[in-house]
Amino acid sequence: MDRAFPMTREAGLARLAAITDRLGPHYAAERNIAPGPDAETTTSALSPYLRRRLTTEQEIVARAREAHGGAAEKFISEVFWRTYFKGYLETHPAIWADYLRLVAAGEEQLATASGLRRAYERAVAGRTGIEGFDDWARELVETGWLHNHARMWFASIWIFTLRLPWALGADFFLRHLLDGDPASNTLSWRWVAGLHTRGKHYLARAENIRRHTDGRFDPVGLDERAAPLSEVEIAPTVPLAPADPLPAGSVALLIHLDDLHPESLPLDPARVVCVGGLLAHAPGASEAVRAADAAAMADALARAGAHFACPAMPADAGWSSDLPVVGAWAPVGPSASNLPAGVLRLRRTWDEASWPHATRGFFRMRTAIPRILDAVAA
């Protein structure tokens, strides 16, 4: 598979069109097979576009349902996992704050503990000697992409075989993944570790890796009996903050990396007369990720300027306007942290209908999917 992801809405829609016929039974049967970087992926590879909402969940799910009906259930469930993680982190923001603290603490350990530093450096450079793991480490840095099953194996080996801090592994992913989403990345690593669903972890097994890579990798020395991680404090659930009412009349629109399809934002009764783009990268983002973010923002600003027939330009974190400033809801992460004070935050119907079901385990959201799809008319 060509691992280039042009960061434009046009490219995202082209990718969707190219794989729509594989989002039904084919996806359900093949999605766990990791064929390697030179083969067409068995996943949709839409996540770099979904992460920035160059394409939206609603339109992707609608296309899959139109093409496959009920046979698209597995693909739709995977889209909702991303929505679930966003809603869960939104109602458990202490998890993100704790993750940032653990990354900082881990970096301090790397500076002072030579043994840990050497183990970490071997892991991120793909020099551990563990078949598969080393290949995935290099593939991630070189391409900004990994098959979802490889991500799970990698995280499990990092945590339970190499005994490296989970937050440093999540940070390694977030810095290099072109689809690196603060919620999905953080909570997926916690799920593998046994922290998201307490006591239920994911252990990479050599037989599973061998089978799902068609024998390309057969690692030895994996710890397949490790106990899950634990933590003393459980992040409290906080109420989902309400969206802000929008004023009638002229407003400035501030867009950010979590929502780059301003044309479909529910902006009535406001009238957009200027647009700014807030570019807040993930902490320590690689040059490839920063370039992808910048390209996606440039594409969104060009579309916004044409759609609203108004000036559209980059904005720094201190951007302000004499007009009321409105913007799409920025979920917990870098965009939200850098959003200027006073921005009126609106929320899409997709999130409004989904996030209330994301306060506990995924089962609650999964059972609500039919009602959510009815509510958003997807």
BAKE-767255 format. One record per residue (C-alpha): residue number from 0; residue in three letters; z, x, y. Coordinates in Angstrom, 3 decimals. Layout:
# BAKE-767255
timar pos NUM&code ALA&Z Z&X X&Y Y
...
//
This chain:
# BAKE-767255
timar pos 0&code MET&Z 0.000&X 0.000&Y 0.000
timar pos 1&code ASP&Z -0.744&X 1.144&Y 3.535
timar pos 2&code ARG&Z 2.735&X 1.581&Y 5.013
timar pos 3&code ALA&Z 1.482&X 1.309&Y 8.609
timar pos 4&code PHE&Z 2.893&X -1.722&Y 10.399
timar pos 5&code PRO&Z 1.050&X -2.356&Y 13.690
timar pos 6&code MET&Z 3.733&X -4.004&Y 15.795
timar pos 7&code THR&Z 1.831&X -6.937&Y 17.238
timar pos 8&code ARG&Z 1.994&X -10.648&Y 16.599
timar pos 9&code GLU&Z -1.673&X -10.547&Y 15.618
timar pos 10&code ALA&Z -0.918&X -7.988&Y 12.900
timar pos 11&code GLY&Z 2.017&X -10.058&Y 11.643
timar pos 12&code LEU&Z -0.141&X -13.163&Y 11.369
timar pos 13&code ALA&Z -2.849&X -11.138&Y 9.626
timar pos 14&code ARG&Z -0.280&X -9.887&Y 7.102
timar pos 15&code LEU&Z 0.914&X -13.457&Y 6.527
timar pos 16&code ALA&Z -2.645&X -14.652&Y 5.950
timar pos 17&code ALA&Z -3.303&X -11.794&Y 3.530
timar pos 18&code ILE&Z -0.321&X -12.511&Y 1.280
timar pos 19&code THR&Z 0.063&X -16.306&Y 1.546
timar pos 20&code ASP&Z -1.524&X -16.827&Y -1.867
timar pos 21&code ARG&Z 1.175&X -14.579&Y -3.397
timar pos 22&code LEU&Z 4.215&X -16.380&Y -1.958
timar pos 23&code GLY&Z 4.509&X -18.869&Y -4.834
timar pos 24&code PRO&Z 4.857&X -18.157&Y -8.588
timar pos 25&code HIS&Z 3.558&X -14.607&Y -8.191
timar pos 26&code TYR&Z 6.350&X -13.728&Y -5.748
timar pos 27&code ALA&Z 9.059&X -15.268&Y -7.929
timar pos 28&code ALA&Z 7.863&X -13.382&Y -11.022
timar pos 29&code GLU&Z 7.044&X -9.990&Y -9.512
timar pos 30&code ARG&Z 9.303&X -9.434&Y -6.476
timar pos 31&code ASN&Z 11.841&X -7.221&Y -8.309
timar pos 32&code ILE&Z 9.202&X -4.786&Y -9.549
timar pos 33&code ALA&Z 9.058&X -1.667&Y -7.363
timar pos 34&code PRO&Z 5.590&X -0.190&Y -7.931
timar pos 35&code GLY&Z 5.926&X 2.788&Y -5.571
timar pos 36&code PRO&Z 4.549&X 3.737&Y -2.160
timar pos 37&code ASP&Z 0.929&X 4.065&Y -3.287
timar pos 38&code ALA&Z 0.687&X 0.518&Y -4.689
timar pos 39&code GLU&Z 0.644&X -2.886&Y -3.037
timar pos 40&code THR&Z 4.236&X -4.068&Y -2.678
timar pos 41&code THR&Z 5.432&X -7.067&Y -4.679
timar pos 42&code THR&Z 7.428&X -8.289&Y -1.681
timar pos 43&code SER&Z 5.846&X -9.927&Y 1.356
timar pos 44&code ALA&Z 6.287&X -6.916&Y 3.725
timar pos 45&code LEU&Z 6.701&X -9.420&Y 6.561
timar pos 46&code SER&Z 10.183&X -8.211&Y 7.480
timar pos 47&code PRO&Z 9.157&X -5.783&Y 10.285
timar pos 48&code TYR&Z 7.601&X -8.778&Y 12.035
timar pos 49&code LEU&Z 10.423&X -11.179&Y 11.206
timar pos 50&code ARG&Z 13.048&X -8.684&Y 12.377
timar pos 51&code ARG&Z 11.541&X -8.825&Y 15.885
timar pos 52&code ARG&Z 10.313&X -12.408&Y 15.583
timar pos 53&code LEU&Z 6.752&X -11.391&Y 16.266
timar pos 54&code THR&Z 6.297&X -14.037&Y 13.600
timar pos 55&code THR&Z 8.983&X -16.683&Y 13.195
timar pos 56&code GLU&Z 10.818&X -17.876&Y 10.125
timar pos 57&code GLN&Z 9.673&X -21.404&Y 10.792
timar pos 58&code GLU&Z 5.951&X -20.634&Y 10.761
timar pos 59&code ILE&Z 6.200&X -18.323&Y 7.735
timar pos 60&code VAL&Z 8.113&X -20.882&Y 5.683
timar pos 61&code ALA&Z 5.753&X -23.666&Y 6.785
timar pos 62&code ARG&Z 2.753&X -21.603&Y 5.616
timar pos 63&code ALA&Z 4.366&X -20.900&Y 2.236
timar pos 64&code ARG&Z 5.268&X -24.560&Y 1.688
timar pos 65&code GLU&Z 1.807&X -25.695&Y 2.698
timar pos 66&code ALA&Z 0.209&X -23.292&Y 0.222
timar pos 67&code HIS&Z 2.618&X -23.605&Y -2.713
timar pos 68&code GLY&Z 4.971&X -26.547&Y -2.248
timar pos 69&code GLY&Z 8.076&X -26.257&Y -4.394
timar pos 70&code ALA&Z 6.731&X -23.126&Y -6.082
timar pos 71&code ALA&Z 7.528&X -21.205&Y -2.874
timar pos 72&code GLU&Z 11.260&X -21.855&Y -3.340
timar pos 73&code LYS&Z 12.136&X -18.241&Y -4.202
timar pos 74&code PHE&Z 10.289&X -16.816&Y -1.216
timar pos 75&code ILE&Z 11.855&X -19.383&Y 1.109
timar pos 76&code SER&Z 15.294&X -18.537&Y -0.283
timar pos 77&code GLU&Z 14.729&X -14.867&Y 0.578
timar pos 78&code VAL&Z 13.770&X -15.796&Y 4.153
timar pos 79&code PHE&Z 17.006&X -17.745&Y 4.380
timar pos 80&code TRP&Z 19.022&X -14.736&Y 3.215
timar pos 81&code ARG&Z 18.015&X -13.046&Y 6.482
timar pos 82&code THR&Z 19.027&X -16.152&Y 8.424
timar pos 83&code TYR&Z 22.283&X -16.358&Y 6.499
timar pos 84&code PHE&Z 23.210&X -12.757&Y 7.271
timar pos 85&code LYS&Z 22.522&X -13.301&Y 10.988
timar pos 86&code GLY&Z 24.674&X -16.420&Y 11.055
timar pos 87&code TYR&Z 27.435&X -14.758&Y 9.053
timar pos 88&code LEU&Z 27.622&X -11.751&Y 11.365
timar pos 89&code GLU&Z 27.506&X -14.084&Y 14.365
timar pos 90&code THR&Z 30.640&X -15.854&Y 13.088
timar pos 91&code HIS&Z 32.279&X -12.605&Y 11.872
timar pos 92&code PRO&Z 31.501&X -10.166&Y 14.739
timar pos 93&code ALA&Z 34.443&X -7.933&Y 13.823
timar pos 94&code ILE&Z 32.347&X -6.695&Y 10.883
timar pos 95&code TRP&Z 29.822&X -5.122&Y 13.259
timar pos 96&code ALA&Z 32.567&X -3.556&Y 15.368
timar pos 97&code ASP&Z 34.188&X -2.179&Y 12.193
timar pos 98&code TYR&Z 30.855&X -0.817&Y 10.982
timar pos 99&code LEU&Z 30.343&X 1.072&Y 14.260
timar pos 100&code ARG&Z 33.892&X 2.435&Y 13.990
timar pos 101&code LEU&Z 33.310&X 3.570&Y 10.403
timar pos 102&code VAL&Z 30.046&X 5.296&Y 11.346
timar pos 103&code ALA&Z 31.804&X 7.185&Y 14.135
timar pos 104&code ALA&Z 34.664&X 8.123&Y 11.791
timar pos 105&code GLY&Z 32.181&X 9.228&Y 9.142
timar pos 106&code GLU&Z 30.346&X 11.441&Y 11.624
timar pos 107&code GLU&Z 33.659&X 13.059&Y 12.560
timar pos 108&code GLN&Z 34.299&X 13.707&Y 8.858
timar pos 109&code LEU&Z 30.866&X 15.299&Y 8.494
timar pos 110&code ALA&Z 31.720&X 17.672&Y 11.331
timar pos 111&code THR&Z 34.980&X 18.812&Y 9.729
timar pos 112&code ALA&Z 34.625&X 18.382&Y 5.950
timar pos 113&code SER&Z 32.044&X 20.876&Y 4.694
timar pos 114&code GLY&Z 31.904&X 19.444&Y 1.164
timar pos 115&code LEU&Z 31.166&X 15.950&Y 2.412
timar pos 116&code ARG&Z 28.635&X 17.301&Y 4.899
timar pos 117&code ARG&Z 26.743&X 19.176&Y 2.193
timar pos 118&code ALA&Z 26.698&X 16.101&Y -0.072
timar pos 119&code TYR&Z 25.490&X 13.922&Y 2.803
timar pos 120&code GLU&Z 22.764&X 16.382&Y 3.818
timar pos 121&code ARG&Z 21.498&X 16.615&Y 0.222
timar pos 122&code ALA&Z 21.400&X 12.819&Y 0.007
timar pos 123&code VAL&Z 19.455&X 12.140&Y 3.211
timar pos 124&code ALA&Z 17.047&X 15.003&Y 2.473
timar pos 125&code GLY&Z 16.401&X 13.783&Y -1.075
timar pos 126&code ARG&Z 17.866&X 16.867&Y -2.747
timar pos 127&code THR&Z 20.564&X 15.401&Y -5.009
timar pos 128&code GLY&Z 18.650&X 15.901&Y -8.238
timar pos 129&code ILE&Z 18.894&X 12.175&Y -9.030
timar pos 130&code GLU&Z 15.490&X 10.882&Y -10.078
timar pos 131&code GLY&Z 14.368&X 7.958&Y -7.985
timar pos 132&code PHE&Z 17.100&X 8.298&Y -5.384
timar pos 133&code ASP&Z 15.602&X 11.489&Y -3.976
timar pos 134&code ASP&Z 12.149&X 9.919&Y -3.883
timar pos 135&code TRP&Z 13.460&X 6.883&Y -1.995
timar pos 136&code ALA&Z 15.303&X 9.036&Y 0.546
timar pos 137&code ARG&Z 12.099&X 10.913&Y 1.352
timar pos 138&code GLU&Z 9.995&X 7.741&Y 1.332
timar pos 139&code LEU&Z 12.347&X 6.083&Y 3.794
timar pos 140&code VAL&Z 12.186&X 8.955&Y 6.277
timar pos 141&code GLU&Z 8.432&X 9.430&Y 5.893
timar pos 142&code THR&Z 7.346&X 5.757&Y 5.992
timar pos 143&code GLY&Z 10.228&X 3.736&Y 7.466
timar pos 144&code TRP&Z 10.013&X 1.420&Y 4.491
timar pos 145&code LEU&Z 11.519&X 0.833&Y 1.043
timar pos 146&code HIS&Z 11.027&X -1.921&Y -1.518
timar pos 147&code ASN&Z 14.025&X -4.256&Y -1.480
timar pos 148&code HIS&Z 15.048&X -3.429&Y -5.067
timar pos 149&code ALA&Z 14.892&X 0.294&Y -4.262
timar pos 150&code ARG&Z 17.185&X -0.345&Y -1.290
timar pos 151&code MET&Z 19.773&X -1.885&Y -3.599
timar pos 152&code TRP&Z 19.545&X 0.964&Y -6.122
timar pos 153&code PHE&Z 19.751&X 3.547&Y -3.348
timar pos 154&code ALA&Z 22.819&X 1.935&Y -1.741
timar pos 155&code SER&Z 24.582&X 1.622&Y -5.089
timar pos 156&code ILE&Z 23.955&X 5.250&Y -6.057
timar pos 157&code TRP&Z 25.032&X 6.397&Y -2.571
timar pos 158&code ILE&Z 28.331&X 4.506&Y -2.826
timar pos 159&code PHE&Z 29.307&X 4.658&Y -6.506
timar pos 160&code THR&Z 27.663&X 7.801&Y -7.906
timar pos 161&code LEU&Z 27.588&X 10.118&Y -4.892
timar pos 162&code ARG&Z 30.823&X 8.631&Y -3.471
timar pos 163&code LEU&Z 29.538&X 8.800&Y 0.098
timar pos 164&code PRO&Z 30.879&X 6.475&Y 2.842
timar pos 165&code TRP&Z 28.952&X 3.208&Y 2.748
timar pos 166&code ALA&Z 28.729&X 2.978&Y 6.547
timar pos 167&code LEU&Z 26.940&X 6.334&Y 6.767
timar pos 168&code GLY&Z 24.401&X 5.070&Y 4.254
timar pos 169&code ALA&Z 23.900&X 1.870&Y 6.232
timar pos 170&code ASP&Z 23.483&X 3.987&Y 9.362
timar pos 171&code PHE&Z 20.856&X 6.143&Y 7.600
timar pos 172&code PHE&Z 18.910&X 2.982&Y 6.763
timar pos 173&code LEU&Z 19.241&X 1.428&Y 10.214
timar pos 174&code ARG&Z 17.998&X 4.592&Y 11.912
timar pos 175&code HIS&Z 14.833&X 4.772&Y 9.786
timar pos 176&code LEU&Z 13.872&X 1.286&Y 8.582
timar pos 177&code LEU&Z 11.073&X -0.285&Y 10.615
timar pos 178&code ASP&Z 12.589&X -3.655&Y 9.686
timar pos 179&code GLY&Z 16.165&X -2.474&Y 10.250
timar pos 180&code ASP&Z 18.126&X -5.583&Y 11.183
timar pos 181&code PRO&Z 21.807&X -5.136&Y 12.156
timar pos 182&code ALA&Z 22.962&X -8.179&Y 10.198
timar pos 183&code SER&Z 20.826&X -7.852&Y 7.058
timar pos 184&code ASN&Z 21.360&X -4.109&Y 6.820
timar pos 185&code THR&Z 25.122&X -4.081&Y 7.397
timar pos 186&code LEU&Z 25.899&X -7.054&Y 5.182
timar pos 187&code SER&Z 23.535&X -5.965&Y 2.392
timar pos 188&code TRP&Z 25.334&X -2.625&Y 2.171
timar pos 189&code ARG&Z 28.675&X -4.443&Y 2.170
timar pos 190&code TRP&Z 27.393&X -6.763&Y -0.567
timar pos 191&code VAL&Z 26.386&X -3.813&Y -2.758
timar pos 192&code ALA&Z 29.802&X -2.225&Y -2.142
timar pos 193&code GLY&Z 31.692&X -5.364&Y -3.166
timar pos 194&code LEU&Z 33.037&X -6.040&Y 0.325
timar pos 195&code HIS&Z 30.937&X -9.041&Y 1.320
timar pos 196&code THR&Z 31.671&X -11.012&Y -1.847
timar pos 197&code ARG&Z 35.083&X -9.579&Y -2.632
timar pos 198&code GLY&Z 35.226&X -7.858&Y -6.001
timar pos 199&code LYS&Z 31.548&X -8.501&Y -6.795
timar pos 200&code HIS&Z 29.492&X -5.339&Y -6.382
timar pos 201&code TYR&Z 26.048&X -4.157&Y -7.465
timar pos 202&code LEU&Z 25.803&X -1.238&Y -9.851
timar pos 203&code ALA&Z 22.498&X 0.586&Y -10.231
timar pos 204&code ARG&Z 21.740&X 1.052&Y -13.919
timar pos 205&code ALA&Z 19.265&X 3.544&Y -15.326
timar pos 206&code GLU&Z 17.748&X 0.980&Y -17.687
timar pos 207&code ASN&Z 17.137&X -1.459&Y -14.842
timar pos 208&code ILE&Z 15.532&X 1.243&Y -12.694
timar pos 209&code ARG&Z 13.371&X 2.433&Y -15.571
timar pos 210&code ARG&Z 12.215&X -1.102&Y -16.385
timar pos 211&code HIS&Z 11.472&X -2.232&Y -12.822
timar pos 212&code THR&Z 9.664&X 0.983&Y -11.864
timar pos 213&code ASP&Z 7.489&X 0.817&Y -14.993
timar pos 214&code GLY&Z 9.081&X 4.019&Y -16.268
timar pos 215&code ARG&Z 8.342&X 6.088&Y -13.158
timar pos 216&code PHE&Z 12.039&X 6.913&Y -12.779
timar pos 217&code ASP&Z 14.704&X 7.428&Y -15.434
timar pos 218&code PRO&Z 17.801&X 8.749&Y -13.639
timar pos 219&code VAL&Z 20.698&X 10.301&Y -15.498
timar pos 220&code GLY&Z 24.315&X 10.650&Y -14.467
timar pos 221&code LEU&Z 24.704&X 7.310&Y -12.691
timar pos 222&code ASP&Z 28.205&X 5.865&Y -12.565
timar pos 223&code GLU&Z 27.567&X 2.486&Y -14.148
timar pos 224&code ARG&Z 31.252&X 1.528&Y -14.470
timar pos 225&code ALA&Z 32.542&X 2.125&Y -10.948
timar pos 226&code ALA&Z 34.954&X -0.380&Y -9.445
timar pos 227&code PRO&Z 34.014&X -2.250&Y -6.254
timar pos 228&code LEU&Z 35.266&X -1.037&Y -2.911
timar pos 229&code SER&Z 38.024&X -2.929&Y -1.148
timar pos 230&code GLU&Z 39.377&X -3.256&Y 2.370
timar pos 231&code VAL&Z 42.760&X -4.221&Y 3.718
timar pos 232&code GLU&Z 41.736&X -6.524&Y 6.550
timar pos 233&code ILE&Z 39.294&X -9.396&Y 6.261
timar pos 234&code ALA&Z 37.164&X -10.147&Y 9.316
timar pos 235&code PRO&Z 38.199&X -13.503&Y 10.813
timar pos 236&code THR&Z 35.746&X -16.349&Y 11.192
timar pos 237&code VAL&Z 35.151&X -17.251&Y 14.822
timar pos 238&code PRO&Z 33.529&X -20.465&Y 16.064
timar pos 239&code LEU&Z 29.833&X -20.300&Y 16.792
timar pos 240&code ALA&Z 29.471&X -20.146&Y 20.554
timar pos 241&code PRO&Z 27.351&X -22.929&Y 22.038
timar pos 242&code ALA&Z 24.008&X -22.270&Y 23.663
timar pos 243&code ASP&Z 23.822&X -22.571&Y 27.453
timar pos 244&code PRO&Z 22.157&X -25.529&Y 29.178
timar pos 245&code LEU&Z 18.970&X -24.522&Y 30.945
timar pos 246&code PRO&Z 18.424&X -25.302&Y 34.617
timar pos 247&code ALA&Z 15.429&X -27.224&Y 35.873
timar pos 248&code GLY&Z 13.066&X -25.327&Y 38.119
timar pos 249&code SER&Z 12.071&X -21.681&Y 38.380
timar pos 250&code VAL&Z 13.765&X -19.077&Y 36.151
timar pos 251&code ALA&Z 13.333&X -15.460&Y 35.094
timar pos 252&code LEU&Z 12.957&X -14.953&Y 31.333
timar pos 253&code LEU&Z 14.506&X -11.896&Y 29.674
timar pos 254&code ILE&Z 13.129&X -11.106&Y 26.214
timar pos 255&code HIS&Z 14.587&X -8.632&Y 23.716
timar pos 256&code LEU&Z 13.855&X -7.091&Y 20.315
timar pos 257&code ASP&Z 15.473&X -9.915&Y 18.342
timar pos 258&code ASP&Z 12.995&X -12.518&Y 19.611
timar pos 259&code LEU&Z 9.533&X -11.473&Y 20.731
timar pos 260&code HIS&Z 7.713&X -14.786&Y 20.525
timar pos 261&code PRO&Z 8.541&X -16.203&Y 23.958
timar pos 262&code GLU&Z 5.623&X -18.636&Y 23.784
timar pos 263&code SER&Z 7.562&X -20.840&Y 21.342
timar pos 264&code LEU&Z 10.998&X -20.729&Y 22.986
timar pos 265&code PRO&Z 12.488&X -24.147&Y 23.852
timar pos 266&code LEU&Z 12.508&X -23.614&Y 27.623
timar pos 267&code ASP&Z 12.233&X -27.148&Y 29.015
timar pos 268&code PRO&Z 13.077&X -28.107&Y 31.735
timar pos 269&code ALA&Z 12.932&X -24.557&Y 33.130
timar pos 270&code ARG&Z 9.741&X -23.010&Y 34.503
timar pos 271&code VAL&Z 9.252&X -19.276&Y 33.883
timar pos 272&code VAL&Z 7.964&X -17.368&Y 36.912
timar pos 273&code CYS&Z 8.696&X -13.792&Y 35.811
timar pos 274&code VAL&Z 9.498&X -12.000&Y 32.542
timar pos 275&code GLY&Z 11.470&X -8.840&Y 31.790
timar pos 276&code GLY&Z 11.728&X -6.980&Y 28.493
timar pos 277&code LEU&Z 15.054&X -5.469&Y 27.362
timar pos 278&code LEU&Z 14.469&X -2.584&Y 24.938
timar pos 279&code ALA&Z 17.764&X -1.864&Y 23.131
timar pos 280&code HIS&Z 17.171&X 0.294&Y 20.059
timar pos 281&code ALA&Z 19.504&X 0.619&Y 17.087
timar pos 282&code PRO&Z 21.981&X 3.504&Y 17.520
timar pos 283&code GLY&Z 20.284&X 6.778&Y 16.641
timar pos 284&code ALA&Z 16.950&X 5.103&Y 15.901
timar pos 285&code SER&Z 14.226&X 7.461&Y 14.676
timar pos 286&code GLU&Z 11.159&X 8.167&Y 16.781
timar pos 287&code ALA&Z 9.124&X 5.934&Y 14.464
timar pos 288&code VAL&Z 11.500&X 3.004&Y 14.940
timar pos 289&code ARG&Z 11.635&X 3.522&Y 18.698
timar pos 290&code ALA&Z 7.836&X 3.618&Y 18.836
timar pos 291&code ALA&Z 7.609&X 0.418&Y 16.773
timar pos 292&code ASP&Z 10.128&X -1.300&Y 19.058
timar pos 293&code ALA&Z 8.212&X -0.198&Y 22.150
timar pos 294&code ALA&Z 4.881&X -1.378&Y 20.736
timar pos 295&code ALA&Z 6.340&X -4.759&Y 19.767
timar pos 296&code MET&Z 7.862&X -5.183&Y 23.232
timar pos 297&code ALA&Z 4.590&X -4.257&Y 24.949
timar pos 298&code ASP&Z 2.747&X -6.822&Y 22.832
timar pos 299&code ALA&Z 5.310&X -9.524&Y 23.650
timar pos 300&code LEU&Z 5.241&X -8.781&Y 27.374
timar pos 301&code ALA&Z 1.448&X -8.980&Y 27.426
timar pos 302&code ARG&Z 1.516&X -12.323&Y 25.632
timar pos 303&code ALA&Z 4.321&X -13.644&Y 27.828
timar pos 304&code GLY&Z 2.517&X -12.701&Y 31.029
timar pos 305&code ALA&Z -0.626&X -14.486&Y 29.855
timar pos 306&code HIS&Z 1.226&X -17.530&Y 28.501
timar pos 307&code PHE&Z 3.399&X -18.131&Y 31.553
timar pos 308&code ALA&Z 0.808&X -16.818&Y 34.032
timar pos 309&code CYS&Z 3.397&X -14.609&Y 35.713
timar pos 310&code PRO&Z 4.426&X -10.933&Y 36.039
timar pos 311&code ALA&Z 5.915&X -9.451&Y 32.847
timar pos 312&code MET&Z 7.367&X -5.945&Y 32.766
timar pos 313&code PRO&Z 10.001&X -3.770&Y 31.073
timar pos 314&code ALA&Z 13.566&X -4.134&Y 32.290
timar pos 315&code ASP&Z 16.542&X -1.825&Y 31.923
timar pos 316&code ALA&Z 20.002&X -3.033&Y 30.918
timar pos 317&code GLY&Z 20.873&X -3.678&Y 34.576
timar pos 318&code TRP&Z 17.884&X -5.927&Y 35.163
timar pos 319&code SER&Z 18.605&X -8.833&Y 37.463
timar pos 320&code SER&Z 16.794&X -11.483&Y 39.449
timar pos 321&code ASP&Z 17.514&X -13.753&Y 42.383
timar pos 322&code LEU&Z 16.562&X -16.584&Y 40.044
timar pos 323&code PRO&Z 18.622&X -17.843&Y 37.107
timar pos 324&code VAL&Z 17.928&X -15.571&Y 34.126
timar pos 325&code VAL&Z 17.444&X -17.159&Y 30.704
timar pos 326&code GLY&Z 16.832&X -15.565&Y 27.338
timar pos 327&code ALA&Z 16.684&X -16.214&Y 23.622
timar pos 328&code TRP&Z 20.007&X -15.896&Y 21.829
timar pos 329&code ALA&Z 20.636&X -12.252&Y 20.925
timar pos 330&code PRO&Z 22.582&X -12.134&Y 17.637
timar pos 331&code VAL&Z 25.323&X -9.547&Y 17.163
timar pos 332&code GLY&Z 23.821&X -6.077&Y 17.513
timar pos 333&code PRO&Z 22.274&X -3.734&Y 20.111
timar pos 334&code SER&Z 20.390&X -6.428&Y 22.062
timar pos 335&code ALA&Z 23.496&X -8.563&Y 22.457
timar pos 336&code SER&Z 25.567&X -5.532&Y 23.452
timar pos 337&code ASN&Z 23.071&X -4.611&Y 26.186
timar pos 338&code LEU&Z 22.351&X -8.101&Y 27.482
timar pos 339&code PRO&Z 23.218&X -8.262&Y 31.198
timar pos 340&code ALA&Z 26.086&X -10.536&Y 32.184
timar pos 341&code GLY&Z 25.136&X -13.992&Y 33.342
timar pos 342&code VAL&Z 22.047&X -14.488&Y 31.170
timar pos 343&code LEU&Z 21.776&X -18.121&Y 30.068
timar pos 344&code ARG&Z 21.295&X -17.969&Y 26.297
timar pos 345&code LEU&Z 19.205&X -20.561&Y 24.485
timar pos 346&code ARG&Z 19.052&X -20.956&Y 20.713
timar pos 347&code ARG&Z 16.117&X -21.882&Y 18.546
timar pos 348&code THR&Z 16.314&X -24.992&Y 16.393
timar pos 349&code TRP&Z 16.027&X -22.768&Y 13.298
timar pos 350&code ASP&Z 19.261&X -20.938&Y 14.117
timar pos 351&code GLU&Z 20.988&X -24.044&Y 15.442
timar pos 352&code ALA&Z 20.360&X -25.849&Y 12.165
timar pos 353&code SER&Z 21.088&X -22.869&Y 9.886
timar pos 354&code TRP&Z 23.953&X -20.826&Y 11.267
timar pos 355&code PRO&Z 26.673&X -23.487&Y 10.832
timar pos 356&code HIS&Z 26.060&X -23.132&Y 7.057
timar pos 357&code ALA&Z 26.509&X -19.338&Y 7.147
timar pos 358&code THR&Z 30.259&X -19.002&Y 7.577
timar pos 359&code ARG&Z 31.045&X -18.404&Y 3.886
timar pos 360&code GLY&Z 28.925&X -17.512&Y 0.846
timar pos 361&code PHE&Z 25.164&X -17.968&Y 0.591
timar pos 362&code PHE&Z 25.491&X -20.896&Y -1.850
timar pos 363&code ARG&Z 26.511&X -23.183&Y 0.995
timar pos 364&code MET&Z 23.339&X -22.341&Y 2.923
timar pos 365&code ARG&Z 21.127&X -22.508&Y -0.146
timar pos 366&code THR&Z 22.185&X -26.080&Y -0.857
timar pos 367&code ALA&Z 21.485&X -26.975&Y 2.786
timar pos 368&code ILE&Z 17.937&X -25.540&Y 2.859
timar pos 369&code PRO&Z 16.157&X -28.901&Y 2.324
timar pos 370&code ARG&Z 18.122&X -30.489&Y 5.194
timar pos 371&code ILE&Z 17.489&X -27.484&Y 7.438
timar pos 372&code LEU&Z 13.741&X -27.590&Y 6.758
timar pos 373&code ASP&Z 13.701&X -31.288&Y 7.609
timar pos 374&code ALA&Z 15.568&X -30.584&Y 10.855
timar pos 375&code VAL&Z 13.136&X -27.880&Y 11.960
timar pos 376&code ALA&Z 10.043&X -29.652&Y 10.593
timar pos 377&code ALA&Z 8.900&X -26.516&Y 8.745
//
